[in-house]
């Protein structure tokens, strides 16, 4: 129980928890978009199950630290470029994100009637969505786990930070999902951001490192502009409604 009185471990715990929440933002966005295609009564259950799966994936990766760290070793060389297991996961994960985000944008532009995908039936849709969430979890978890291993040497602290971070994401996921569903333009912005994330993952697979700060700053700035647009549209709709009410009297 000495760790309870160790300030260094507490600092590491809170820092790692904050980092896991930040790194989990894109995960929440993608899960919210995938869950948005489910029947309303199944969305919350799928969302919670997906985030619980994310937590389990990260804990299992942490408990396989030796294997995870070996993923950074080169497996083979292509045109003088060493390719590791991590590079392969990032490359194919990035491709999956590009494909899925582009597909969702296309369906959004064509309309929901043409957006029918995956196996038919409630059970099939649930399983199909969970499989996609599992793939995304593995891709997004890998870097955060490697970062956690580099920051903290105590596995219980890392596991506690992941559990707390996922619980926070569970509390916020429904609010974020409902907000994205309510504002289609915000959904398109989120999907465009995920295309950027997919491109960054592919670039990192070839050791082209793009500072994450630039990506998150661009996302925050775009969200701020879109929030102003949403507020402006809401104000204009209220003003129009007032004029219609006055004209109708």
Steps between C-alpha positions, in 0.01 A plus 500: 500500500803729486390625158207685666747740662731529197435842335692401186260213432198728553643759259565221247147367551326834438729585207442163337123519561485841329712368213275196454190723489659731240620207288154345532314797347532373143398155626181644655418692181535191281301284741226767515476506120489121472243470779289773336407250227352260757131497605439763772424247775830318436731800474586551868560126558727481193683817605570370853595155370737658246675715762521203739665310215743791457589480870549122483716534186730756662534299821584181306759692298648633825520150644686399182760776537789286379312410181384860448852639528623237252254642248742788449772262372534475120348187346627565146637776279329655195704740280736563789212571741469272803144378558396396853183343637395843628547646151277231348225559758516878447502463120202266474321682782548828315365344181199370693432847641528660154264241353245516782498881525470542122217245495313684777543834320366344178200353682434836666498673163283235333248475783419240761285292265808402303713453808395144575811300571615200693305189589124536527320472832561650844746232611696519176522880516614484864772243424610686184531827696689335787750343256568843348536653848746223594718576195498872578576433870811298414630772266433786742613304807842403368666841516338594832622173658855549368488858634375375838781243521752775426357729770430264789667178607226385740241288319226544771528880460464469122198270533334733754556799269345314205196389706434857625551648151255254341242563775524874425458425128195282577339792685576742215434269204119529493511881518758513221309245290168683539662833415662354185167343392318829556740700281576330163762763410688413819489132403661583164765704680571206733526261204736740322712509815509120505624503138785724620570257787504206257745686274723579801496131605611393151774766501624382841512144370775626265676692782368838383409650837230767503476683837165407654471851640447640150223249430318565829539877462347483151215290642441741792505803267258337254266402786507857632406638155224240463368581850470866395319394180257280698427783743448743209264260320302444820465876556385550140241222531361654821485842334321353197254317726420822688432683172271216386313509834453878472383471136252227594329708768 
